[in-house]
Amino acid sequence: MANFSGTRPVSRHARLVHVVHSTGVAESPSLTAFARGTPATPAFRPPAIQPYVLNKAGLRSDFVGRIELPVSDPWRRDIIPNRAPRVAVCGKRAAYPFAEPRTTSALHRDRTMSTETDRYTSSINRRTILRGAALTSVVGFVGVPAFSTRALATDGILDTCGTLDVVCAIDTSGSLSGSEVANLEAGINAFIDELPTDGSVLVGTVEFGNNGVRNKNDLQNPNGLTVSVSSPRGNTPMAGVIDLADQAVYGDSAARSDAVKLVVLFTDGGPNYTNTTYSVGGYTAPRDASSDWSAASGNGTYDNADTASATVSEGEMAETALVAASVKSPSVGDGDTLIATVYVGDSDTEAMTSGAITQYTDLPTYMADRIASGPEFAIDVDVANVQRLVDDLVAILDDLCCAPCPAAFPLKYEWVETDDAEGDCAGEFVVYDADDRVVPEVDGLRLVSVTCDEDGEPQEACFETTLCELSYVVKAGRDTESDTVTPADTDGVVCVSGIELANPRGKVVSHAISNVVFTCPEA
């Protein structure tokens, strides 16, 4: 495999490559691409590539596919020797850069270029499409006005975040060096500084190490919190701190019942502990004597506490994974708490026994598969790279956060037919404000796809949104339909369809969308 760094600047020979949908999206989505030409060669465009308006099927949460780019001789000769071309999947919030597997994140390990097959390939899912860095420009899909996508929150402080309660659990075990503790402290404080201070986010912290869980800061506004990480000592009671942090996001006096709950676990190793119970801030772990919170029921203690405190055993890893699963389960713990993990270890198998390696492979894999709420919530980063640590964490929050209804509402998306329309659609949506003035789209609401019928009229329009809630009225023919939606329930995408009605002969006719008016939900 020949790897190309995705962090290098793009040279004049490495032009941006956009990925668009080909035909056959509905059942088995396939991705393909076209590239702009280099100064030395004409534009390379593989045959049979047809730009395709992204539709609802192309944005499914269960969509999984692979990008495959045939590499032409001039492309290989003129682009690859200079810099890796960037490939982007254009859809929803941003574009996803494609190049070398980033060793600093579990999300980016599968992007490679094979010199044997001359294909760039990458396994992708919908969430990784949305996680990418914003482009300065994007493809103008047929029927969708071209616009510059909003940059991720890492370009600046998050302004607001719906309602989020988050506790940072910080490893202070003896395997961390003094410089690593300093970098970890800097990263955590920089992350806290990125959080909005409008009251939408409350943050707390707790340390685990040296045979205990201690130094708890209750949930509070981020602008009142600065973390001083203790000197590293002792082992890593991970099971206990996960349970205790989860209790805190629900039980602290400032905790909010309607908030999204998140535990962020910072660690350089795996679970190893000798105590059978842990307490901090009025909370005790295990929280009860059931087998939901320790390996065996009835005794209210951790059953795999390892007398060899310097090792990470299979039993400790299994018991900790059990606790994490209970925390994440809405039917077991206080709610469906999300867990994000930040692995900053120097060795992927640090202190793991042979049995633990056989069962769990390595610590980053264990964190992503058994502790975090999914690979997209697992970060693997060099602790010296403080900025990357912060960027990756804020990217996770950017997916979780939502924004209040904007003052610019109501907004009307009106379908306008145009003589120069190309492709399946005979026009485009134009945005109007309450005074019928043409205005740009607002932050937090973007039209991302239009599906048209054989007459070129829109039957479906899909919008990406970061708003917490919004209402809309769709007009189709002489009829209207309205709804109030919570985009978080639909993975940030709201699709509006035309209205089906029976004509006088009893035949069901689908009327195309005339306009969609978005408003703020009534209090």
N, C-alpha and C positions, 0 to 999 in steps of 0.2 A: 504494500500500500504506500502511496505517496501522499503525504499529508501537507496541507497548506494552511497557514495560520489565518484564522478569521479576525485577528486583531491587528494585522498589518494594514497600513494605508493602501488604498486601491490605486494602482498606477494607471497611467493613461491607456495602457493596453488592456486593463481588466475592467471592462465596462459592466455596468449593472445588468444583471439578468433577471427578468421577471418570470414568475411561474404563473400560468393561467390554467384554468380547467379546459381539458379537451372534452369531446363528447362522451357520453356514457357515464354521466355523473351519478345518476340515481342509485344504481345498485352497487357498482364497483368503481368508486371514484379513482380516476387515474390522473396523475399530474404530469405535465410536460412543460417545456419552456422554449423561449426564443431569446436570442442574444443580439445586442446591438453590435454593429461591425467595429472592427479595430481600425486604426489609422491606415493599416497596410492591406486590409482585406475588406470586401463588402460584407454587409450584414449576413450572418449565418442564421438561417431559419430552417430547422428540420422540416421535411415535408409533412403534410397532413396535420399541421398545427392550426387549430382554429380557436381564436380567442373566444372565450365563453363567459357569459355573465354568471357570476357566482349565484347559485340559488340556495334554497333552504337545505337541500340535501348536501351541498358542498360545505355547509357549516355545522353539520351534525356533531354533537358532542362525542358520538361513538365513531366518528370518522377516523380511520387509520389507513395510511397509504405510504407509498415510497416515491420519492423523487428520483427520476432517472433521466439524465441528460446525455444523449449521444454526443460525443466530442468529435468534431470534424478535424481534418488535417490542419487547415489554417488556424482553427481555434487552438489546437494543441501546440502548434508551432509558435503562434504569435502571442497567446495569452498566458498559457500555463508557465512558460519559462520566466515570466515577469512576476506576476502576482496571481494568487488564486482569484478567479472570478467570484463575485458575490452572487448568490442566488437568493431570491426572495419569493415567498408565497404571499401574494397580495390578497388580503381579505380582512375583514373586521377591523381590528384596531391598528395594525401595523404590518410591517413586512419582516420576514424572518430571515436573517442572514445565514448563509450556508457555507461552511468551509471545514477547517480541521476540527476534530473532536476537542472541545475545551476540557482540559483535564481538571479545571476548577469547578466544573458543574456537572452533575449527573445528567442534566438535560441535553448536553451537547457531545456525548461520547460516541455517537454513531455516525458522524458525518465524515466521509472519506472520499478520496478519489482513487479509483483502481486503474493502474497503468495497464493491467491485463485486459480489462473489459472496456477501457476508455469511457467509463460512465461515472458521473458523480451520483452518489446515492445517499439517501437519508431516510430513516424511518421517521415519520412525523405523525402527530395527532393534532386535533383541533386546538388544544391548549397551547402546544408549542408554536403553532402558527401565530397565535395571538400574542405570544410573549416577546416577539422580536423587537429590535430597535426600530424606531420610526424612520421612514425614508423622507428625503427632502421632496420627492415627488413620487407619484404612483401611477400605475396604468389607469387610463380613463376607460373603464369598461363601457361597452355599448349600453346606452340607456342610463348610465350613472355618471353624473358630473365628476370630473377629475378634481381632487382636492389633496392638500397636504395633510397627512395623518398627524394626529396629536402625538407629541413626543411622550415617551414613558416618564413616569414620575421621577426617575433618576436624573432627569434634566433639571429638577428643582424640587423644592419641598412639596409634599402632598398637601393640597389645599384643604381637603376634607375627606371623610371616609365613612359616610353613613354612621353606624355605631359599632365600634370594635373595642373589645377588652382583650388585652394581650399581656401575658406574663413571660418574661425572658428568664429561662433557667440556665445559669452560667456555671460551667465546669471549672472548678478550682483545684483539681486533683494534682498530684505530685508529678505527673508526666509533662506538665506544662513548664517551660522555662520562664525566667523572668521577662525576657523580651517578648515571648509569646503572650504572656499575660498582659503586658503593656499594649501590644497590638490588639488583642481581643478587647480590652477595655476601650481603646480608641474606636474600634469598630462598633461596639455596642452603643457608645455615646453618640457616634455619628449617625447611627440608625435612629436612635431616639430623637436626635435633632431633626431628622427628616419627617417625623410624624407631625400631623396637623395639630395645632394647639387651640382649635375652635371648640373643643369639647367632644368631638366625634370619636376620638381615640383616647382611651385610658391605658396606661402602661404600668406594670410593676416588674420587679425583678426578685430573684432568689438565687443563692449560690448552693452548689453541692460539691462536696469533696471533703477530704480529711475526716472520713467516717461520719459525716453528718450533713444536714441541710440547714442553712443559716443565712443571716443577713438579708432578711426579706424586706423589700419595699412594697407597701400596699399599692393597689391601683390608684393612679393619679394622673393629672394632666402632664403631658411630656415636658412642658416648659419648666416644671418644678423638680425634675429628676436628673441627677448626674450620678453615674455609677463609678464606684471605686472598687475594683476587683481585688479580693484578698490574695495574699501570697499563696502559691500553690503548695498543697500538702495532701498526702493520703490517697484514698481510693475514690471510686466513682459510683455513688449510690443512685444510679439513674432511675431505677424503678420507683424509688421513694419520691424523687423530685418530680417525676411526671405526674404521679398521683397528687402530690401536694400543690403543684402549680395549677392543676386542673381544679382542685377545690378552691383555690384562691380566685380564679377568674369568675367563679360563681358566688363565692362566699364573702369576699372583701366588702366592706361597707359601701364602697363606691360602685360596686359591680351592678350592671344593668341587665334586667331580664331580657330585653329585646336586642342585646348586642351579640354580634358574632364573637365567638370565643376562640382565642388562638394562644397556643403555647409554643414558644420558640426555644428550642433546645440547642445550646452551644456546647460542643464537646470536642475533645481531641482523642477520644478513645471509646471503648465499649463499657458496658456495665460490669463493675466488680465491687462487691460490698461485703461487709462482715456483720453489720448490725441487722437485727430482725425487725426493727421498727424505727421510724424517723418522725420527728415532730418539728414544726416551725409555725409561728404566728397563730397558734390556737388550732392548727390542723394536725392530724396524725395519719401516717401511712404505715401499713395498709389501712384504708378507711373503714373496712369491716372484715369479718372473718370468712367471707365467702371465697370461692375459687375464682371469682372475677378479679380479685385484687392481689392474690398470691397463688403460688402453684398448688397448694393444698388447702382445702376448706376446713374451717372449724377451729383454727388456732390463732388467727389474726396476726400472723407474723410472716416474714419472707422466708420461704422454705429452701431457697437455693443460695442463701448467704454463704459465700465462699471463704473458708479459712485461709486459703492461699490468696491473700488480698491483692497480689500483684498480677493475677491472671484474670482473663476474661473467659469464663467457662460457658459451655453450651447451656447449662442449667440457668445461669444468670441471664443469658441472652434470651432464653425462652420465657423466663418469668417476667422480664422487662417488656418483651413483646406482648405478653398477655395483658399487662397493665395498660400499655399503650392502646391496645385494641379495645379495652373497656372504656378508656377515656374517649375514644373516637366514636363509640357506639351510642346512638341516641336512646337505646333501650336498656343500657347498663349503667352508665354514669349519669351525671347531672344533665347532660345534653350531648350533642354531636360536636364536641370540641375538635378543632383543627390542630394538628401538630406540624410544625415546620422544624427541620433539623439543619444545623449548620455544622458540618464536620470539618475541623481544622487540624486534624492529625497529620503527622509526618509520615507515618506508616499505615497502610490500609489494613494490616493485620496485627496492629500493636497489641501485644500481650495475649492474643487469642490462643487458646489451646487447640490441639490438632482436631479434636472433636468439634469445636466451635467453627473452625475453618471448613471442615467437611459439611457441616450443616448450613452455615450462613455465608460462606465464601470469603467475605471481607467486611470491614466496618461500613464503608460507604454504601455497599449493597444492602447490608442489614438496616441501616438508617432509612434508606429509600423504600425498602420493601416491607419492613416490619414496624418501624417507629413512625415515620412521617405519614401524612395523609395522602401519600402518593408520590411518585418520583418528581412531580413538578413542585413539591414542597420540600425537596431534599437538595441542599447545597453542599458541595464539596469544594473547599476553597483553601488556598494557602493563607494562613492567618496574617502573614506579612502584607498581603494584598488587601488592605483595609477598604479601599474604594470598591473593589469587586465584591467584597463581602456585603457592603452596604447596598450596592446596586442590585445584587441578586435578591436581597431581602425586600427592598422596596418594590422590585418587580413582582414579588409574590403578593405584597399588599395591594399593588395596583390592580391585580386580578380580583382581590377580595373587596376592595373599597367601592363604594358608590357615592354619587353626588346628589345634592338636593335639586329639586326642580329649578331650572334656570329662570332668571327674571325675563329673559327674551320670549318666553312662552306667552301666548299661543303662537305656534308656527304652523304654517300650512305648506305641505308639499303638493303642488299642483302639477298634473300631467300636461305637458305642452308638446304638441306634435311639431316636428321640424322637417324641412325639406331635405336637409343634408344628413338625416339619421342613417346610421349604418347598422347592419346586423339584424337581429330579430325584432328589435324595438323601433317603432316609428317616431320616437320622441324621447323626452327626458323629463324628470321631475325638477321643477324650479321652486325655490323656497321663498315664501312671502311671510312678512310679519303681520301684526294685527292691523296695520295701516295699509296693507296691500303693497308694501314696498319689497322689492327683491332684495334679499339679504343672504349672507353666507350661512352655512350650517353652524350650529353652536357646538361648543365643547360638550362632550357627553352624549351627543346624538349624531350618528352618521348613517346615511344611506349607503348600503354596501352591495345590494343586488336588486335586480329587477328581472322578473320572468314575464315574458310577453307571449300572447297567443299568436295564432297564424296570421291575424290581421295586424300584428305589431302593437297591440294594446296591452297595457300592464294588467296581469292577473295576480301578481304577488310582488310586494316590495318588502325587503328585509332591512332592518336597521340595527346597527350596533349601538349599544348605549351603556353608559356607566351610571345612569341615574338610578336612584333607589326605587323610584316608582314613577309611573307616568300614565296618563289617560290619553285615549285617542278616539277620534270619530273618523270613519272611512266612508266616503261617498262613492257609490258605484251605481250608474244609471240614475234612477230617481230615488233610490233608497239609501239609507245610512245605517251603519252599525257602530256601536261604541263599546269600549272595554277599558278597564284599568288593570295594568299589569305590573308585576314585580319582576324586572328583568333578571334578577339573581336566580329566579326559579327556572329561567330558560337559558341560562348560561350567557347572559348579556346580549341576546339576540331577540328582537321582536319582529315577527313577520306578519304583515297585514295582507289579506287576500281580498279579491273581488267578491261580490255578493251573488250567490246563486238563488234564482227565483224561478218559479214555474210560470210559463207564459199561458195565455188563454187556452191553448191546446193541451196543456198539461206537461209540456216538455220543459225540463229544467235547463235554464240558460244562465251562464255565468257572465255577469256584467263586469266590465273592466273598471279598474280604479280611476276615478276622476281626481280625487284629492284625498289627502290624509291630514287631519288637523290634530296636532299634539297640544295638550294642555296639562296644567298641574292638577293632580287629584284634589278633590275638595277635602278639606280638613274634616 
